[in-house]
Amino acid sequence: EAGVTQSPTHLIKTRGQQATLRCSPISGHTSVYWYQQALGLGLQFLLWYDEGEERNRGNFPPRFSGRQFPNYSSELNVNALELEDSALYLCASSFRKSSYNEQFFGPGTRLTVL
Amino acid sequence: RKEVEQDPGPFNVPEGATVAFNCTYSNSASQSFFWYRQDCRKEPKLLMSVYSSGNEDGRFTAQLNRASQYISLLIRDSKLSDSATYLCVVRTMDTGRRALTFGSGTRLQVQP
């Protein structure tokens, strides 16, 4: 069974630009989560999508946004990039109806803002 | 106070040793608990869920103490391949909160 996939693997942008990151969940999973992991820091929750809707949002500014498509894949958009947005962005998926709701992570997109 | 706290380590142990990590959480409404493992510059991988009665998976044993609000991970007979950062993860079923809260991780280095 294929795991969570993310693209691109690496992304280099300059300040002020926009970045789009993509995620495909495990087949059958309806929930997609986005996390930011800056170098040396823990995972910070960004967004949670389920069944096409945004269910929850972490403490990030509105320039971090996203969406979930009918096939449950998801996009994370970061507008007006700042240097401190450089980080590993991880996507995870889960089967929401599972009582324990374990999340499985993709390999991440490493975003570098110059 | 952080919602999920872990000792960052590193824990340096010889091969074959037994090592234990603790993690405390602050929200008494937390309902699901997990240990994830993260290798350097890789994504976190689910190691095990933590059940109320405690559970074991091979050399790994997880315990939950709701009264004291901590979970633990015990690794027996440590292998070099166990070297990684171990993340304590807590899920609270309150819809207004974040989906999962991750601890900052405890780094384990198993030495030959």
Interface residues (C-beta under 8 A of the other chain):
Chain A: S31 Y33 Y35 L41 G42 L43 F45 W48 R55 N56 G58 L88 L90 Y100 N101 E102 Q103 F104 F105 G106 P107 G108
Chain B: S32 F34 R41 K42 E43 P44 K45 L46 S49 L87 R91 T95 G96 R97 R98 A99 L100 T101 F102 G103 S104 G105
